[in-house]
Amino acid sequence: MVTLDAIQSKIAKLQKQAESIVEKQASVGLTKIRDLMARHGLSVADIDRFIGKKRGRKPGKGVKAAGAKRTVAAKYADPKTGATWTGRGRAPAWIRDVKDRSKFLIDGSAAKVATKAATKVARKPRANAAAVKKTAAKRAKAAPAKKAAPAKRAARKTAGRRTAAKPAQAAAAA
């Protein structure tokens, strides 16, 4: 049977071999890079300038702070599991098929939604019955005028055909 010490010594030998292979590959890669730089007359500064143009963020457009992401307070809560949802993104399974989500609103959110609904109802003006009748009467008067215009066009077209046909008939008779 193979002992633990023998296996650990084999692992150590293999790790040393792996490290030497990585060093050789890295040195081969670096020599290729040096050869290419010498062949094209490039310096490290040239490469830094090129990379600086293409990579990274532009000045002034970076993230303001590392932890500056805005967190949104939860708007809905599942009473059974205690799971919460902000109301943004895809709805979780516990609230997905519910028609009236107000049952799941967290207390602070419920007051906001209730006030918004009340203001929407208060803002909606009702139409005046007299104004509705006037617009209906205007539409009724305007409708026949629109229908008469196509009839006039059709009459003009047929009249034009008749006048064009008369000279052709006269030429055929002669």
Order of alpha helices (4+ residues) and beta strands (2+ residues): alpha-alpha-beta-beta-alpha-alpha-alpha
